[in-house]
Amino acid sequence: MTVLDDIDQLYEAAVTSPESLNDQMIQDWTEGVAGNYDIDRLGAKYVRRCVTAARRLSAFWATWDPTLERPTEWPSRVDLALGVRAWRPQLDLAHHLLIEDRDPATYERAAHLFRVVHNQPFLDGMTFEVWLETPHS
């Protein structure tokens, strides 16, 4: 499990059971993330932005008209409520983590989020192996 997976779970809770996303739940979630992951200042900034997005998602779905149909998949609910504004801080965090860790799973996650946010392939479709051999700033 990664911090990105925890953020997915937070988003899923926000759109499937918005009433559960109260101040205590957010505090517990944040403390869990802080205790489970070594996140620097910049990473923490992106996590806070994800929490803000989760609160907005929760507010949107808490006021959803129950007579209207809602998407069944939770990512579709995120897209309906906030679209890329919800995914962008997660992409920023994935990119930051990738630079720090150079992990293939994080690379795949960043590539997926990049496509969602920008509707284009990440690094023009570059593979993780080629990316590793490329100088980075």
C-alpha positions in Angstrom: 0.0 0.0 0.0 1.2 3.5 -0.8 0.2 7.0 0.1 -1.4 7.2 -3.4 -3.5 4.2 -2.5 -4.6 5.8 0.7 -5.6 8.9 -1.2 -7.7 6.7 -3.5 -9.4 5.2 -0.5 -10.0 8.7 0.9 -11.5 9.8 -2.4 -13.6 6.7 -2.6 -15.0 7.3 0.8 -15.8 10.9 -0.1 -17.9 9.9 -3.1 -19.5 6.7 -1.8 -20.3 7.7 1.8 -19.8 11.5 2.0 -21.3 11.6 5.5 -18.3 9.6 6.8 -15.8 12.3 5.8 -16.0 14.4 9.0 -13.3 16.3 10.8 -12.4 13.3 13.0 -12.1 10.9 10.1 -9.9 13.4 8.2 -7.7 13.9 11.3 -7.4 10.1 11.8 -6.6 9.6 8.1 -4.0 12.3 8.2 -2.3 11.0 11.3 -2.3 7.5 9.7 -0.6 8.9 6.6 1.9 10.8 8.6 2.7 7.7 10.7 2.9 5.3 7.8 4.9 7.2 5.2 8.0 9.4 5.2 6.7 12.4 3.5 8.7 15.6 3.1 7.3 19.2 3.2 6.5 19.3 -0.5 4.8 15.9 -0.4 2.8 17.0 2.6 1.6 20.0 0.6 0.3 17.7 -2.1 -1.4 15.5 0.5 -3.1 18.5 2.0 -4.4 19.5 -1.4 -5.8 16.0 -1.8 -7.6 16.3 1.5 -9.1 19.6 0.3 -10.3 17.8 -2.8 -11.7 15.0 -0.8 -13.7 17.5 1.3 -15.0 19.1 -1.8 -16.0 15.7 -3.2 -17.8 14.9 0.0 -19.7 18.2 -0.1 -20.7 17.6 -3.7 -22.0 14.1 -3.1 -23.6 14.9 0.2 -26.0 17.3 -1.6 -26.6 15.0 -4.6 -30.3 14.7 -5.5 -31.1 11.1 -4.7 -33.7 11.0 -7.5 -30.8 11.4 -10.0 -28.8 8.5 -11.3 -25.2 8.5 -10.1 -22.2 6.7 -11.6 -21.5 3.3 -10.1 -17.7 3.5 -10.3 -16.1 5.8 -7.7 -13.5 7.3 -10.1 -16.4 8.4 -12.3 -18.0 10.1 -9.4 -14.7 12.0 -8.8 -14.7 13.0 -12.4 -18.3 14.2 -12.3 -17.8 16.3 -9.1 -14.4 17.8 -9.7 -12.7 16.3 -12.7 -9.0 17.0 -13.1 -9.0 19.4 -10.1 -9.3 16.3 -7.9 -6.6 14.3 -9.8 -4.0 17.0 -10.3 -2.7 17.1 -6.6 -2.4 13.4 -6.7 -0.5 13.6 -10.0 1.8 16.2 -8.4 2.4 13.9 -5.5 3.0 10.9 -7.7 5.5 12.9 -9.7 7.3 14.1 -6.6 7.4 10.6 -5.2 8.8 9.3 -8.5 11.6 11.8 -8.5 12.4 10.8 -4.9 12.1 7.0 -5.2 12.4 6.0 -8.9 9.9 3.2 -8.4 8.3 1.4 -11.3 4.9 1.2 -9.6 5.0 4.9 -8.9 6.0 5.5 -12.5 2.9 3.6 -13.7 0.7 5.5 -11.3 2.1 8.8 -12.5 1.6 7.8 -16.1 -2.0 6.8 -15.4 -2.7 10.1 -13.5 -1.0 12.1 -16.2 -3.3 10.6 -18.9 -6.3 11.4 -16.7 -5.3 15.0 -16.1 -3.8 15.9 -19.5 -5.4 13.3 -21.8 -2.0 12.5 -23.2 0.6 9.8 -22.6 3.1 10.5 -19.9 6.5 11.5 -21.3 5.3 10.7 -24.8 4.9 7.1 -23.8 8.5 6.6 -22.5 9.0 3.4 -20.6 10.2 3.3 -17.0 13.5 1.7 -18.1 14.2 4.4 -20.7 13.2 7.1 -18.1 15.7 5.7 -15.6 18.5 6.1 -18.1 17.5 9.7 -18.9 19.0 12.5 -16.9 16.5 14.3 -14.6 16.5 17.6 -12.9 
